């Protein structure tokens, strides 16, 4: 039956049954689809290909957008053969003949880095980073005549390379996400856009400077700029936009092919040690090593066939470009695989499919450089740099770099994989029976998925821990992102004991002795986990991982946190702190029946002190018509923004940006204020006794033209002092008073201590000198509050990068991260008797117990503001508890001495536990009734 007969029969049947409209519409749709499919595949229906690929471009675009190009190329070549349809009017071919038809700075730096690693780090290097660094240095000097530094505030030379890598990520995303609507496309790429803008800005600035300069430079940028400098009568060879585009391409696109080809070559040689031995024998026999000499490309050229074969075999097996190369023949018909195609048909050169086709290569999944020794012409079938008229112009330079760098390294160094690698190696085979290659991403370029990480589980399988934690770091990141770090720290310490795995290659410790060992040892450094604490472009003391730079920063701060400076600042601290607070409470007694919010009063006093110590004045108040308390609430929202950005690192950057967008204006205004303050202080000739002055002086002084601080670091430190200086003090006082209200026997005891030692009639206001070492029970209350409710809600991560480490009799490999589980330690029953009960007496009976409270850290990275914070807390709480009677409001039903939790202890008010331990709703839960204490009150 023909299609027309079928259609007529269906219409007749539908009319008889009274449902003509629905069936006619359905059959019409079927007819249209049939005609479309028939027209799409009619002429060349004998040519294989995926049916969706023959019908629509979206199929291939989706494959590209999901990073499946390389794997799809291999599977489709195997399924459909050397010639196939992949899009309407678009062919893909894997036959080499068809593809041909259609298409010393570095080595010295690497040697220097590797020699330093041998001396300082027992020979541990990251070869992906070193190849990227060397290639970037070469490319930037060849193109721009200088070594580029985008992250000028950084003292890590790899930071610029990582920055460039993120700019490349942006370009990849823009390339592969064309399938999506523009608004989604823009939203997804926005978090990376500033990387592109900075690189573009540098390129534009370099072109402008070079155009204004009369001194020619021997680099590629000069050649491009010269193409703009022609006689007025002639048209320039290139436009400015073309020069900008070419410079950008040379910078962005010139690194990956060389750096990652070298990375994959070394990786494959480590997987196949017999070929590594063979290439090293060739090099060392042809060029016997000497102590100081370096081989040049002129010496190596045509003298190291096996090394050249290794590079070509690496480019065949793991081709860095992950795209098929499209070409079209717009003017005439053409023939492929003895089949003729109409003009305008697009042909995609399936590089990965060709490189892995058993029709072209014997045992194509195995790394075998010998194939290029036996058949030198096989190099013409490797298309990593393209082929023919559009062959990459940088191929010769890339081959020269790769040959020179790899030859010198493999001649001069013995290399091996770390002994703890269990995820890859000669003995670890994949499903095809060949050595397993490390995980990779395959968007526009084939790159290692974890170039700087060891993700093996280790052989310490007897050490307890969550199975998810042992397998992936995402488990812990999810716990942090959902604000569950504190309950997880407590439950995991109880379940798994004092030593446990929480992430791959990461253990957590809870015993105070172990924590003191880790935090006080110079061989333990802050881990990369602290990157989440980088709230500004520069590093602050909290996010800084470099111990040398940290020491320099602490020496700048030192004079402003010692006891002499704190003593000089005490009158200011008294005015902004206790005097203001007592005035507020007295006013509440006179006007509001003694109703106060102790969160507001503690936060306001602490904020006033910190802002005057840091900036010399109370910030962001008068100029924005805010009173101090409005500013404190505003600062709290800025801190919320920073906390969200830190803990949501498990999410994609675009989603973090979307979630935190409502708070972003707080950060913008705060950073603007900090920048203005730094600028004004820099322009001023006056000196001020505050921390801003110390940091600005650090910008003005230094050796030669290099100051000890840069503006990004000063900006980061100011943000840290403001956001990180208020919470620990204010919330520790809040929790101390809250716990005293829950345990009235301890409140009575501390008030008795204060009132007996310092009768009210003798002195109206107590200073720190009066209270210091005279109020052990008050100090015990503060330390017990910091033990039960430490304000920091994070575990303190450290890493031992240069040597093995032993904890609780277990030896761990260098590079293992160690998280100090503060909350678990503070509730450890082996250390604290009845740890869930508020009992300040434990610190009176054993003053050394304070060394097991880690709210301010411990050891080498102890918080520099601890002394100032303790002075504030003792002075404020000492004066308040001496001068006022305090009690909870009578309508409080949610908390109090008689409201017990499930364990039978007084119930603590609801709290949030992200980066800091804070009340959920301080406006409701932090109310208080106060009255003035009189030594002889009526009725006594």
Residue pairs with C-beta under 8 A, 6 or more apart in sequence:
1 9
3 31
3 34
7 27
7 31
10 23
10 27
11 20
11 23
11 24
11 27
13 23
14 20
14 22
14 23
14 24
36 55
37 55
40 54
40 55
40 88
41 54
41 85
44 85
44 339
44 341
47 83
47 84
47 85
47 91
47 339
48 79
48 80
48 81
48 83
48 84
48 85
49 76
49 80
49 84
49 85
49 86
49 92
50 59
50 76
50 80
50 84
50 85
50 86
52 59
53 59
53 60
53 84
53 85
53 86
53 87
54 85
54 87
54 88
55 88
56 87
56 88
57 87
57 88
57 90
58 179
59 87
60 86
60 87
60 90
61 178
61 179
62 179
63 69
63 72
64 175
64 176
64 179
64 323
65 176
65 177
65 178
65 179
65 180
67 176
67 322
67 441
67 442
67 443
68 442
69 322
69 323
69 324
69 352
69 442
69 443
70 319
70 322
70 352
70 442
70 446
71 442
73 92
73 324
73 350
73 351
73 352
73 353
74 352
74 353
74 356
76 84
76 86
76 92
76 350
76 353
77 84
77 92
77 94
77 350
77 352
77 353
77 354
77 356
77 357
78 353
78 357
81 94
82 93
82 94
82 95
82 98
82 337
82 357
82 359
83 91
83 92
83 93
83 95
83 98
83 336
83 337
83 339
84 91
84 92
85 91
85 92
86 92
86 324
86 348
87 346
89 344
89 345
89 346
90 326
90 345
90 346
90 347
90 348
91 336
91 341
91 345
91 346
91 347
91 348
92 324
92 347
92 348
92 349
92 350
92 353
93 99
93 102
93 336
93 337
93 347
93 348
93 349
93 350
93 354
94 350
94 353
94 354
94 357
94 359
94 360
95 337
95 354
95 359
95 360
96 354
96 360
96 380
96 381
96 383
98 336
98 337
98 347
98 349
99 325
99 349
99 351
99 354
99 383
99 387
100 380
100 387
100 388
101 336
102 325
102 327
102 347
102 349
103 325
103 327
103 349
103 383
103 386
103 387
103 388
103 389
103 390
104 294
104 296
104 404
105 134
105 137
105 138
105 141
106 134
106 135
106 137
106 138
106 401
106 404
106 405
107 134
107 294
107 404
107 405
107 408
107 409
108 294
109 133
109 134
109 137
110 130
110 131
110 133
110 134
110 405
110 409
111 294
111 408
111 409
111 412
113 125
113 130
113 133
114 123
114 125
114 130
114 409
114 413
117 123
117 124
117 125
120 802
121 801
121 802
122 802
122 803
122 814
124 418
124 801
124 802
124 814
124 815
126 451
126 452
127 262
127 263
127 266
128 259
128 260
128 263
128 448
128 451
128 452
129 158
129 161
129 451
129 452
131 258
131 259
131 260
131 262
131 263
131 266
131 405
132 158
132 161
132 165
132 255
132 259
133 157
133 158
133 161
134 259
134 405
135 254
135 255
135 258
135 259
135 262
135 401
136 148
136 160
136 161
136 164
136 255
136 259
137 147
138 401
139 250
139 251
139 254
139 255
140 146
140 147
140 148
140 251
141 147
141 219
142 219
142 220
142 397
143 219
143 220
143 221
143 247
143 250
143 251
143 254
144 206
144 219
144 221
144 247
144 251
145 217
145 218
145 219
145 221
145 222
148 160
148 202
148 251
149 160
150 159
150 160
150 163
150 164
150 198
150 199
150 202
151 159
151 160
151 163
152 710
152 712
153 537
153 538
153 539
153 710
153 711
153 712
153 713
154 160
154 539
155 546
155 549
156 546
163 195
163 198
164 199
164 251
164 252
164 255
166 192
166 195
167 192
167 195
167 196
167 198
167 199
167 252
168 252
168 255
168 256
168 445
169 192
169 195
170 189
170 192
170 193
170 195
170 196
171 196
171 252
171 444
172 443
172 444
172 445
173 188
173 189
173 192
173 443
174 185
174 189
175 443
175 444
176 443
176 444
177 185
177 188
177 189
178 185
180 188
187 654
187 658
188 654
189 654
190 654
190 657
191 653
191 654
191 656
191 657
192 653
199 248
199 251
199 252
200 244
200 248
203 244
203 247
203 248
203 251
204 244
206 221
206 247
207 221
207 224
207 225
207 240
207 243
207 244
207 247
210 217
210 221
210 222
210 225
211 225
211 228
211 229
216 222
216 226
220 247
220 250
221 247
224 238
224 243
224 246
224 247
225 243
227 236
227 237
227 238
227 243
228 236
228 237
228 238
228 239
228 240
228 243
229 236
230 236
230 237
238 246
254 394
256 320
256 445
256 447
257 320
257 321
257 384
257 385
257 392
257 394
257 398
257 445
258 398
258 401
258 402
260 320
260 445
260 446
260 447
261 311
261 314
261 315
261 320
261 384
261 398
261 402
262 402
262 405
262 406
263 448
263 451
264 314
264 317
264 318
264 320
264 446
265 310
265 311
265 314
265 402
265 406
266 406
266 415
267 437
267 438
267 448
268 275
268 310
268 313
268 314
268 317
268 318
268 367
268 437
269 275
269 276
269 279
269 310
269 410
270 276
270 415
270 416
270 417
270 425
270 426
271 367
271 424
271 425
271 426
271 435
271 436
271 437
272 367
272 426
272 435
273 426
275 310
275 367
275 368
275 369
276 410
276 415
278 306
279 304
279 306
279 307
279 310
279 369
279 410
280 410
280 411
280 414
282 304
282 305
282 306
282 307
283 304
283 307
283 407
283 410
283 411
284 411
286 303
286 304
287 295
287 299
287 303
287 407
287 411
289 411
289 412
294 408
295 404
295 407
295 408
295 411
296 404
297 400
297 403
297 404
300 307
300 403
300 404
300 407
301 403
304 403
304 407
305 372
305 373
306 369
306 373
307 403
307 406
307 407
307 410
308 372
308 403
309 369
309 370
309 371
309 372
309 373
310 369
310 406
311 399
311 402
311 403
311 406
312 369
312 372
312 378
312 379
312 382
313 367
313 368
313 369
313 371
313 372
314 367
315 382
315 384
316 355
316 361
316 382
316 384
317 355
317 356
317 364
317 365
317 367
318 437
318 440
318 446
319 351
319 352
319 355
319 383
319 384
319 446
320 384
320 445
320 446
321 351
321 384
321 444
321 445
321 446
322 352
322 442
322 443
322 444
322 445
322 446
323 351
323 444
324 348
324 349
324 350
324 351
324 352
325 348
325 349
325 351
325 383
325 386
326 346
326 347
326 348
326 349
327 346
327 347
327 348
327 349
328 344
328 345
328 346
328 347
329 341
329 343
329 344
329 345
329 347
330 343
330 344
331 343
332 343
333 340
333 341
333 342
333 343
334 340
334 341
334 343
334 345
335 341
336 347
349 383
351 383
351 384
354 360
354 381
354 383
355 361
355 364
355 382
355 383
356 364
356 365
357 364
358 364
360 381
361 371
362 371
365 432
365 434
366 434
367 434
367 435
371 378
372 378
372 379
380 387
385 391
385 392
385 394
385 395
385 398
386 392
386 395
392 398
409 415
417 424
417 425
418 454
418 813
419 813
420 454
420 456
420 458
420 459
420 813
421 454
421 456
422 428
422 456
422 457
422 458
422 459
423 436
423 438
423 455
423 456
424 435
424 436
424 437
424 438
425 435
425 436
426 435
427 435
428 435
428 436
429 435
429 436
430 436
430 437
438 448
438 449
438 450
439 448
439 449
439 450
440 446
440 447
440 448
440 449
441 447
441 448
441 449
453 505
454 504
454 505
454 815
455 504
455 505
456 504
456 505
457 470
457 471
457 504
458 504
458 505
458 812
458 813
458 816
460 501
460 810
460 812
463 499
463 500
463 501
463 507
463 810
464 495
464 496
464 497
464 499
464 500
464 501
465 492
465 496
465 500
465 501
465 502
465 507
465 508
466 475
466 492
466 496
466 501
466 502
468 475
469 475
469 476
469 501
469 502
469 503
470 501
470 503
470 504
471 504
472 503
472 504
473 503
473 504
473 506
474 650
475 503
476 502
476 503
476 506
477 649
477 650
478 650
479 485
479 488
480 647
480 649
480 650
480 794
481 647
481 648
481 649
481 650
481 651
483 647
483 912
483 913
483 914
484 913
485 793
485 794
485 795
485 823
485 913
485 914
486 793
486 823
486 913
486 917
487 913
489 508
489 795
489 821
489 822
489 823
489 824
490 823
490 824
490 827
492 500
492 502
492 508
492 821
492 824
493 500
493 508
493 510
493 821
493 823
493 824
493 825
493 827
493 828
494 824
497 510
498 509
498 510
498 511
498 514
498 808
498 828
498 830
499 507
499 508
499 509
499 510
499 511
499 514
499 807
499 808
499 810
500 507
500 508
501 507
501 508
502 508
502 819
503 817
505 813
505 815
505 816
505 817
506 797
506 816
506 817
506 818
506 819
507 807
507 812
507 816
507 817
507 818
507 819
508 795
508 818
508 819
508 820
508 821
508 824
509 515
509 518
509 807
509 808
509 818
509 819
509 820
509 821
509 825
510 821
510 824
510 825
510 828
511 808
511 825
511 828
511 830
511 831
512 825
512 828
512 831
512 851
512 852
512 854
514 807
514 808
515 796
515 820
515 821
515 822
515 825
515 854
515 858
516 851
516 852
516 858
516 859
517 807
518 524
518 798
518 807
518 818
518 820
519 796
519 798
519 820
519 854
519 857
519 858
519 859
519 860
519 861
520 858
520 859
520 860
521 859
521 860
522 547
522 860
523 800
523 802
523 803
523 805
524 798
524 799
524 800
524 805
524 818
525 545
525 547
525 798
525 799
525 800
525 801
526 544
526 545
526 797
526 798
526 799
526 861
527 545
527 797
527 798
527 799
527 817
528 545
528 799
529 797
529 817
530 542
530 543
530 544
530 545
530 797
531 543
532 645
532 646
532 647
532 649
533 540
533 542
533 543
533 646
534 540
534 543
534 716
535 543
535 642
535 645
535 646
535 716
535 719
535 720
535 723
536 671
536 712
536 715
536 716
536 719
537 712
537 715
537 716
538 710
538 711
538 712
538 713
538 714
538 715
538 716
538 717
539 545
539 549
539 713
539 716
540 713
540 716
540 717
540 719
540 720
541 550
541 553
541 554
541 557
541 717
541 720
541 864
542 720
542 724
543 716
544 550
544 553
550 861
552 708
553 709
553 713
553 717
554 864
556 694
556 695
556 698
556 708
556 709
557 691
557 694
557 864
558 864
559 565
559 694
560 691
560 694
561 864
561 865
561 867
561 868
562 867
563 867
566 867
566 868
566 871
567 769
568 689
569 613
569 689
570 767
570 768
570 871
572 609
572 612
572 613
573 609
573 613
573 871
573 872
573 875
574 765
574 767
574 875
576 605
576 608
576 609
576 612
577 605
577 606
577 608
577 609
577 872
577 875
577 876
578 605
578 765
578 875
578 876
578 879
578 880
579 765
580 604
580 605
580 608
581 601
581 602
581 604
581 605
581 876
581 880
582 879
582 880
582 883
584 596
584 601
584 604
585 594
585 596
585 601
585 880
585 884
585 930
586 932
588 594
588 595
588 596
588 930
589 930
589 931
589 932
593 929
594 929
594 930
594 931
595 889
595 927
595 928
595 929
596 927
596 928
596 929
596 930
597 922
597 923
597 926
597 927
597 928
598 734
598 737
598 926
598 927
598 928
599 730
599 734
599 919
599 922
599 923
599 926
600 629
600 632
600 922
600 926
602 729
602 730
602 731
602 733
602 734
602 737
602 876
603 632
603 636
603 726
603 730
604 628
604 629
604 632
605 730
605 872
605 876
606 725
606 726
606 729
606 730
606 733
606 872
607 618
607 628
607 631
607 632
607 635
607 726
607 730
608 618
608 628
609 872
610 721
610 722
610 725
610 726
611 617
611 618
611 619
611 722
612 618
612 690
613 690
613 691
613 868
614 690
614 691
614 692
614 718
614 721
614 722
614 725
615 677
615 690
615 692
616 688
616 689
616 690
616 692
616 693
618 628
618 631
619 631
619 673
619 677
619 722
620 626
620 631
620 634
620 635
620 669
620 670
620 673
621 627
621 628
621 630
621 631
624 631
626 634
632 726
634 666
635 670
635 722
635 723
635 726
637 663
637 666
638 663
638 666
638 667
638 669
638 670
638 723
639 723
639 726
639 727
639 916
640 663
641 660
641 663
641 664
641 666
641 667
642 667
642 723
642 915
643 914
643 915
643 916
644 656
644 659
644 660
644 663
644 914
645 656
645 660
646 915
647 914
647 915
648 655
648 656
648 659
648 660
649 656
651 659
670 719
670 722
671 715
671 719
674 715
674 718
674 719
674 722
675 715
677 692
677 718
678 692
678 695
678 696
678 711
678 714
678 715
678 718
681 688
681 692
681 693
681 696
682 696
682 699
682 700
687 693
691 721
692 718
695 709
695 714
695 717
695 718
696 714
698 707
698 708
698 709
698 714
699 707
699 709
699 710
699 711
699 714
700 707
701 707
701 708
702 708
725 865
727 791
727 916
727 918
728 791
728 792
728 855
728 856
728 863
728 865
728 869
728 916
729 869
729 872
729 873
731 791
731 916
731 917
731 918
732 782
732 785
732 786
732 791
732 855
732 869
732 873
733 873
733 876
733 877
734 919
734 922
734 926
735 785
735 788
735 789
735 791
735 917
736 781
736 782
736 785
736 873
736 877
737 877
737 886
737 928
738 908
738 909
738 926
739 746
739 781
739 784
739 785
739 788
739 789
739 838
739 908
740 746
740 747
740 750
740 781
740 881
740 886
741 747
741 886
741 887
741 888
741 896
741 897
741 928
742 838
742 895
742 896
742 897
742 906
742 907
742 908
743 838
743 897
743 906
744 897
746 781
746 838
746 839
746 840
747 881
747 886
749 777
750 775
750 777
750 778
750 781
750 840
750 881
751 881
751 882
751 933
753 775
753 776
753 777
753 778
754 775
754 778
754 878
754 881
754 882
755 882
755 933
755 935
757 774
757 775
758 766
758 770
758 882
759 935
760 882
760 883
760 933
760 934
760 935
761 935
763 770
765 879
766 875
766 878
766 879
766 882
767 875
768 871
768 874
768 875
771 778
771 874
771 875
771 878
772 874
775 874
775 878
776 843
776 844
776 847
777 840
777 841
777 844
778 874
778 877
778 878
778 881
779 843
779 874
780 840
780 841
780 842
780 843
780 844
781 840
781 877
782 870
782 873
782 874
782 877
783 840
783 843
783 849
783 850
783 853
784 838
784 839
784 840
784 842
784 843
785 838
786 853
786 855
786 856
787 826
787 832
787 853
787 855
788 826
788 836
788 838
789 908
789 911
789 917
790 822
790 823
790 826
790 853
790 854
790 855
790 917
791 855
791 916
791 917
792 822
792 855
792 915
792 916
792 917
793 823
793 913
793 914
793 915
793 916
793 917
794 822
794 915
795 819
795 820
795 821
795 822
795 823
796 819
796 820
796 822
796 854
796 857
797 817
797 818
797 819
797 820
798 817
798 818
798 819
798 820
799 815
799 816
799 817
799 818
800 812
800 814
800 815
800 816
800 818
801 814
801 815
802 814
803 814
804 811
804 812
804 813
804 814
805 811
805 812
805 814
805 816
805 818
806 812
807 818
820 854
822 854
822 855
825 831
825 852
825 854
826 832
826 835
826 853
826 854
827 835
827 836
828 835
829 835
831 852
832 842
833 842
836 903
836 905
837 905
838 906
842 849
843 849
843 850
851 858
856 862
856 863
856 865
856 866
856 869
857 863
863 869
880 886
882 933
883 932
883 933
884 930
884 931
884 932
884 933
885 930
885 931
885 932
885 933
886 928
886 929
886 930
887 928
887 929
888 895
888 896
888 927
888 928
888 929
889 927
889 928
889 929
892 927
893 899
894 907
894 909
894 910
894 925
895 906
895 907
895 908
895 909
895 925
896 906
896 907
897 906
898 906
899 906
899 907
900 906
900 907
901 907
901 908
909 919
909 920
909 925
909 926
910 919
910 920
910 921
910 925
911 917
911 918
911 919
911 920
912 918
912 919
912 920
919 925
919 926
